[in-house]
Amino acid sequence: MALKISLKPGEKFVVNGAVIVNGDRRTSFIIKNKVSILRSRDIMTEDEVNTPCKRIYFPIMLSYLDQEGIAEYYEEFVQRMNDVMAVIENAEIKLLCVEISLAMMRQNYYRALTHCRKLLEYEATLLESADGNRCIS
């Protein structure tokens, strides 16, 4: 099954670890084989890893993009997920964490990233409405 990607001018994305930048016009292309691809909006730099849930997302993203370091990334993921699961009280979010963990165990890194984006949204909502005592840090 082919994947069609449409890019805005100057939009960046990563294909199997290679950073590619679109030119000055909107463009589309079709990927016909299996590759690891992420748009710039889904890529997190190490400097941006500053919350508990971002510490979960980052090793998942690295697992998806860099197959050689998977054992190290998985170990980091497990540690960070355990930290978050220890303080989460919301049953729906705990279930989401389990889904992320299952996707990681099955080496379905893109699915884990998709689920983890929901976790990041939850965290952002908590942090925005927190009075300082409700943060999960």
N, C-alpha and C positions, 0 to 999 in steps of 0.2 A: 504494500500500500504506500503510495507516494505522499509526501508532505509538502504542501505549498506554503511558502513563506513570502509575505509581503513586507517590505521594509521602507521606512521613511528615509528621506535624505539624511545622510550622516549617521544613521542608526548602526550600532555595533551589535555583534553577536559572536558566539564562540561555536566552532564546529570541531569536535574532537581535540579541544585544547588550543586550536588556532583562533586568534582574535581577527575578525574580519569587519571592515567598516564599509558601509554602503557609500556610493558616490553622491553626487549632488542632485540626483533625481530619485523619485519613488521607483522601486523596482520589485519584481517578484521572481522567484525561482522555485524549482521543484527538486526535492531531494528524493531519490528513488531507492536508496538503500538505507540500512540502519546506521545512524550516527548519533553521537551525543551533541545536541545543539541547545544552546540557551541564548535568549535575547538579553541585551544589556540590562533591562529592567529586572531580570531574574538573577543577575550575577551580583554577588556580594564580595566586596574586598575585605581583607583581614582587618583593615581599619574600621570597617562598619560593624564588626562583630562586638557589640557593646551591650547586649541584653541576653538573658538566659535562653530565650527561644532562637535568637540569632546564632547562639553558640551551638544549637542543634542543627539549624539550617546549613551552616557553613560546612561541616564535615559531610553532610549529605550531598551538597553541591560538589564538593571535591571528589567524592566517590563517583559521582556521575561523570565528571569531566576527566578524572585521572585514575584509570584502572590500576596503575602500578602501586598506588599508595593505599589501596582499599583497606587492608588490615589495620593500618594506623588510623585511618579516618573512622573506621567502624568502632574502634576502641574509644576514640574521642566522643563519637556519637552516643555510645552506650552510657558513658560517664555523665554526659550532659543531660541526656534524657532521664536518667535516674534522678539527677538533681531536681529537675523540673517536676517529675512525677511525684516526688516526695512532698511537694508543697501545693500541688493542684488539688482543689476540692471539687471543681465542677465536673460532674460525671460525663458530660458530653465531650469535654476537652480531654479528659482521661482516655475516653474511647478513641478520640482522634490521635492521641499519643500512642496508643496500642496499634492503631492502623499504620502509623508512620513506622513504628518498630517492626511490624510484620513485613512491610514493604522493603525495609532495609535488610531483614533476614533473608528475604526472597531475592535480594539483589535487584529489586525493581526501583532503582534510584530516582527515576523521573516521577514515578507515582509518589514516592516518599517526599520529593520536593513539592509536588502539587498539594499534598496533605499538609505539609509543613507551612506552606504559605497561609493556610487557614489558621494555623497556630500563631503565626506572626501577626495576623490581623487581630486575633483575640488578645494577644499581648499588647499590641498598640492601643487597643480600646481600653484595656486595664490601666496602662500607663498614663493615657490621657485623662482618665477619670479618677485616678488614684489620688488620695490625699496624703500619700507618703507612706501609709501603713499597709496598703493593699497590694503593693508591687510584689512580683514573684522574682526576687533576686537572690 
